[in-house]
Amino acid sequence: MTFIVPLNAAADRPVPFIDLVPQFQSMSAEIMAAVERVFAEQKFILGDEVVALEEEIASYCDSRFAVGCNSGTDALIIALQALDIGEGDEVITTPFSFFATASSICRAGATPVFVDIDPATFNMDVDAIEDAITPHTRAIMPVHLFGQCCDMEPLWRLCQKYKLHIIEDACQAIGAEYQGRRAGVLGTVGCFSFFPTKNLGGAGDGGMMTTDDPELLAKLKRLRVHGDVGQYEHLELGMNSRLDALQAAVLRVKLRKLEDWSAARQANAQRYGEMFEQAGILDSITLPTVQDDNRHVYNQYCIRVKHGLRDHVMQQLRAAKIGCAVYYPKPLHLQTCFKHLGYELGQFPEAEAASKDILALPSYPELPAADQHRVVDCLVNICREMRQTQPVRRAA
Ligand SMILES: *Cc1c(COP(=O)(O)O)cnc(C)c1O
């Protein structure tokens, strides 16, 4: 008697949405050596490691300067404060982003003004911005969502015309490019996050701001240490938002691999696209759109599921132990804490539809090929089953 051994003996093993362990394992010796170096010196706050990382990130983004801080959220708040944006000022941004995009504006004392999104890229609808500009508008905060830059050229034009600043929320987009220029040099200040699941993730929280302006640099640096100019002289009401030397040391090791990881994320995206197309399920799902002259670095690989079917697909994937996630299930204009801003359901239909249709699939750089195949097989089966059970609408 012969047994047929399945090609993949563990065909139903769980596929995690993200797994950070293999990345660490691939470079644990270098990371631990960097950590030991910091411990040996016992210099934990700012210092040489942070300065070196700042220089390396500036060089990576082709920015003149970079300033480390405690998180991407703090980077946004400090950037706003450094530009004297606060009480009475408005900042135009997207309602379809991580919470910190809008909360940072409120934290700085200003008011977020939302505009709807482009359903193809999930980034801000740049054609909607001009109508949202008022005499109180001081800045635009585009988010390079999921790792793809917002269409910046129309923003540059508006900023010149109305004398506005651009604060890039590039927290998901380190290494992304627009017209050959990297995220972080597309506005007045660029803000990055080193949250562990970002494309360049630390061993905890961390953030960075980039700028070409030396005066702004000095202010960003002051604001991260209590507005201190030295000798306990305080020029502004800053905060304690320093980057730890430990984080910088770890991030410096990981930065050397960032290009490889971005390439791996792009390869995952490419393979997903080819396999879904080949399986003929593009009537049920929509692949991510990459705009011309953009380098998408896929912090998330997000598809759209045919309207009304996302939750079903998600449940089926989860039942098959396949990790997936929704970014973001509730647009920011509908969050309870922003009720006072006066927005209503229905006001940003594209953002609201995206929150119901979007689904992120596993796409971390080390995703094993067998796991990706399992995600595809499973999703393809779900889509085919849906097609059979759904009433087919016939032409009248
Ligand atoms: C992660 C993220 C932030 C906040 O970064 P933290 O480091 O977690 O504070 C802000 N905006 C966007 C779009 C993000 O994805």
PDBQT file of the ligand as one rigid body, heavy atoms in Angstrom, charges set to zero:
ROOT
HETATM    1  C1  LIG A 401       2.299  54.128  13.086  1.00  0.00    +0.000 C 
HETATM    2  C2  LIG A 401       1.719  55.379  12.603  1.00  0.00    +0.000 A 
HETATM    3  C3  LIG A 401       1.772  56.569  13.341  1.00  0.00    +0.000 A 
HETATM    4  C4  LIG A 401       2.266  56.651  14.743  1.00  0.00    +0.000 C 
HETATM    5  O1  LIG A 401       3.499  56.104  14.986  1.00  0.00    +0.000 OA
HETATM    6  P1  LIG A 401       3.891  55.629  16.471  1.00  0.00    +0.000 P 
HETATM    7  O2  LIG A 401       5.359  55.428  16.371  1.00  0.00    +0.000 OA
HETATM    8  O3  LIG A 401       3.138  54.375  16.745  1.00  0.00    +0.000 OA
HETATM    9  O4  LIG A 401       3.536  56.710  17.406  1.00  0.00    +0.000 OA
HETATM   10  C5  LIG A 401       1.268  57.718  12.761  1.00  0.00    +0.000 A 
HETATM   11  N1  LIG A 401       0.708  57.699  11.550  1.00  0.00    +0.000 NA
HETATM   12  C6  LIG A 401       0.618  56.585  10.815  1.00  0.00    +0.000 A 
HETATM   13  C7  LIG A 401      -0.003  56.646   9.460  1.00  0.00    +0.000 C 
HETATM   14  C8  LIG A 401       1.102  55.382  11.329  1.00  0.00    +0.000 A 
HETATM   15  O5  LIG A 401       0.974  54.262  10.604  1.00  0.00    +0.000 OA
ENDROOT
TORSDOF 0
